[in-house]
Amino acid sequence: MSTLEIKNLHVQVATNDGPKSILKGVDLSVGSGEVHAIMGPNGSGKSTLAYSIAGHPDYEVTDGEVLLDGVDLLEMSVDERARAGLFLAMQYPVEVPGVTVANFLRTAKTAVDGHAPKVRQWVGQVNEAMKNLRMDPAFSQRDVNTGFSGGEKKRFEILQMELLLPRFAVLDETDSGLDIDALRIVSEGVNRLHDDSEAGFLLITHYTRILRYIKPSHVHVFVAGHVAEEGGPDLAERLEQEGYDRFLS
């Protein structure tokens, strides 16, 4: 069993008025097979947590540790974190003109695994994963995220996750901007990886609707850069009814 541990994490970002503290001592532990929902109002630090774990250069960790089976991810480059088994599904995926989806996926798989996949087996895996996500086979010849709709971008993030098979996946507002059909398809992809592997998940969301399809084992409420409350699925149900007002008053 693997464990992703976040210990006393403090993170700041540069602004025109100087450094601004965003995360102020976050503690979390995610085990293999667990689904942790990170919820909270806008500006509470949820996405900052995601980008800090992944190694985004705009987010400076000033204190704390992020450990994957006892090894400090903060000492690793972004690509080393990916090879260690970390995956980030971004809220706003970037366009990569000139690079096809097919080439991107095979290059990413080769980089993460350390060797190129066997072509015939790989093509079969890609086609099956795309079929499961209701993606047209012609999608593989399009340039990465170029001209993609919001739903296509989110499904492509889940496609990458299913093929790269991370040990821990951080999903940053994967439900944002999705209609009900796309939300169901994306959620099915997350549930497939959860059911077929020992992957652990940090599921960052502002709303509870995705939790109707992806059942969390733990729920954490972020407010002003720290964890204000923790609990099980019942906490998400309370938030659905009460909102975040009681944390902000």
Protein Blocks (a to p, Z undefined) as FASTA:
>chain_A
ZZdddehiacddddfkbpadfbgoiaddddehiacddeddehilpmmmmmmmnopaklcc
fbdcddeehiafklpcfklmmmnopacddfbdcddehiafklmmmmmmmmmnopacdfkl
mmmmmmmmmmmnopafklmmpcehihpafklmmmmmmmmmmmnopabdcdehklgopafk
lmmmmmmmmmmmmmmmccdcddddfbfklmmmmccfbdcddeehiafbdcdfklmmmmmm
nommlmmZZ
